Amino acid sequence: MFNRDPSAMGQSLWWDQSFSVHIAELDHQHQRLFLAVAELNDAIRMGRADSMVSEVLEKVIEHAISHFAAEESFLQQYGYPGLAAHRHEHEKLAQQLTKVNLSYIAGNPDIPSSLLVFLQKWLRDHILTTDKEYSALLNARGVF
């Protein structure tokens, strides 16, 4: 389902200022997503991944849905021209998480590690590229 990158296993992805979009509410939401992914990483390292996947998926989905709604609301309110493409990326992640959840329910044993690698890559790439694109525009319009 996902590309597995063994070199990424066991490594935590931590939020730091390089991930900041300089909008406090959105940075805080990003940090909550990072924490949920770190919980999965910890569970894998401690051999408890199977018992944690459902809980972590639930947290990631819950945080993602509320974050996407808040972020898209900001983008719409301040006339961000890339809103449609940004929303599409959010929809693709939601679809992927649904597939993961179904695969996990079906008993796929590789879900914890592949989910970790996927989420780490998605968070890193999405925030550092897609989210950074709106940051300057919203900051210029007084949104911090």
C-alpha positions, 0 to 999 in steps of 0.5 A: 500500500505504501512505499516502505523506507527501512531507513526511516523506521525508528526515527521520529519526525519532530516539529521544529521552527522549520515547519512553522507557517507563522500562524499560531493556530495552524502551527499548533494543529501541525504540532498535534499531528506530529505528536500523534505520529510520534506515538505510533513511532514509539509504539513500534519501537516498544513492540506495541504497534498492533495495539496502537494503530487503531488509536493512532489512526483515530487521532490522526484522522480526527486531528487532520479533519479539524486541521484541514477545515481550519486551514481551508477556512483561513485560505478561503477567507483570505483569498488564497488562489491555490485553495482548490489544489490545497484542498485536493491534497487534503482529500487525497490524504483522507482517502489514503487514511480510509484505505489504511483503516480498511486494510488494518481492519482486514488484518494487514500486518504491515500497516503500522510501519508503512503508515509511520513512513507514509505519515512522516513523509506526507507531513514533512512534504506537505508542510514544507512545500504546500503549506509554506506556499500560503504562509507568506500571503496570509502573513502579509494579510495580517494573519499570525 
